[in-house]
Amino acid sequence: MSPVLSGVLQLTALTAALALAYRPLGDYMAAVYSSPKHLRIEKAVYRCIGAHADVQMRWPAYLRGVLAFSAAGVLFLYLLQRVQGGLPLSLGFASISPDQAFNTAASFVTNTNWQSYSGEQAMGHVVQTAGLAVQNFVSAATGMAVAIALVRGFARACGTPSRTGELGNFWADLVRGTVRVLLPIAVLGALVLVACGAVQNFSGIHEVGQFMGGSQQTNGGAVASQEVIKELGTNGGGYFNANSAHPFENPTAFTNLFEVFLILVIPLALTRTFGRLVGNVRQGYAILATMGVIWLGFTALMMWTEFAHGGPALQAAGAAMEGKETRFGIGGSSIFSVATTLTSTGAVDSFHSSFTAFGGGIQLLGMMLGEIAPGGVGSGLYGMLVMAVIAVFIAGLMVGRTPEYLGKKIGTREIKLAACYLLITPTLVLGFTAASMVLPDALGSMLNTKATGAGSHGFSEVLYAFTSGANNNGSAFAGLNANTPWYNTTIGLAMLLGRFLPMVFVLALAGSLAEQKPVLETAGTLRTEKPLFAGLLVGTILIITGLTYFPALALGPLAEGLS
């Protein structure tokens, strides 16, 4: 079988599996977030944290819950790393330095999972399981909760004054997302990975012989259970430095495709949940179609660039195989790469920095879109809905009508909130990248270039780092040494601001929409469930991203690819 045919068949099988899971999972999540009942275990959690799960919240209260919970998570994870040297099962590893502990705590709480350390050489079993793995669950559940709050803003009509603008209860949404959605799927997924050869133990450090002679040290860990939630929750942080290229995390071509399925299944199924909660499943299909067109287009383009055989070295290898695992090949590596950069996962089964120049540009562009196709768990849906608000506004300007979406008018307040959402990430990415390109210490982190003449690939490394951090992705061009005080601090700030500032505007938008009375549909209302609107939405996304980032892309991957 040719490598190209193998890649096409893998993509076909993946699409079929996602299609089979779409409706039942989407309907199930809609039932979870609309159910008036609480499970016994959920009631126990509410008592432990002192939450009143039946109290409805307006957007400021919902936001306070998100920020307070996340701040507590950052503090706990930071302290856990700082005292690691005195913890049991630390494998003899020392406590983490302050700047790296801050960076890692910010990374995992923001669903980014950027890692400026080698997991098997820095983190003991307690930090991995009680710290990092726990945040993999709750950070994903937080993103889902914010997305559901925005959907409720569209779905809820303005009621009595005492109930105007209510978006649900953050603590109930957080616990339900964790207990009813993420945990059951994670348990089943971990069993699949263990059955296929992934490691699951609390082993210490062992000396292992190498095939070519000599030996190396390696350790085990609760790898399968962390691997499944790292993909399912679109987190991305690996137990090992090689991430999902490590055979303990991703043993076979089947597990590689299964992990891509885990990455995509919840973000895609949330569009069905959205359709059910707003009372029109065709609205969910329109959002799904937009995500699907971008994802399939990017995957096809990535496979084409990596199979292109440009240059004698690539022709001799049969494709761009440098930095890729032979057990996955070009097709599996390309599918995985696009899935992780179009979502906020950031996991890698290949070396992103050694993709072709245009392949690296596709990875960058996928993150620059805002990771909305299908995006992170929760964050992809609310990011796409904000883009839908922008698209509706543009359409309204074109035909001279007041824009409406799902029965809610898009007025001055709503468009200002959506515009602020769109401006945050580019400001962080381009601002921190510009600062890094003029500071000698920051330039010195480009390991494969001269500090005074970084070149286009060196610029791409820095641009990729801040694009990954601000978009809460977590993958990296590994030619950049990011374990320095400058990058640990600035990328940490980019992750925190890139996660929580957009949530402020999303929840404010949800509150504004929830306070409106629905407007009646007329003959002039834009039909947002039609293919025409999906096409308009795709165009809006590509144009906004292109106008924002094209100059930076021209200095990096485009210049490298054309040189």
Buried (B, 14 or more C-beta within 10 A) or exposed (E): EEBBEBBBEBBEEBBEBBEEBBEEBBBBBBEBBBEEEBEEEBEEBBEEEEBEBEEBBBBEBBBEBBEEBBEEBBEBBBEBBBBBEEBEBBBEBEBBBEBBBBBBBBBBBBBBBBBBBEBBEBBBBBBBBBBBBBBBBBBBBBBBBBBBBBBBBBBBEBEEEEEBBBBBBBBBBBBBBBBBBBBEBBEEBBBBBBEBBBBBEBBEBEEEEEEEEEEEEBBBBBBBBBBBBBBBBBBBBBBBBBBBBBBBBBBBBBBBBBBBBBBBBBBBBBBBBBBBBBEBBEBBBBBBBBBBBBBBBBBBBBBBBBBBBBEEEBEEBEBBBBBBBEBBBBBBBBBBBBBBBBBBBBBBBBBBBBBBBBBBBBBBBBBBBBBBBBBBBBBBBBBBBBBBBBBBBBBBEEEEEEBBBBBBBBBEBBBBBBBBBBBBBBBBBBBBBEBBBEEEEBBBBBEBBEEEEBBBBBBBBBBBBBBBBBBBBBBBBBBBEBBBEBBBBBBBBBBBBBBBBBBBBBBBBBBBBBBBEBEEEEEEBBEBBEEEBBBBBBEBBBEBBEEBBEEBBEBBBBBBBEE
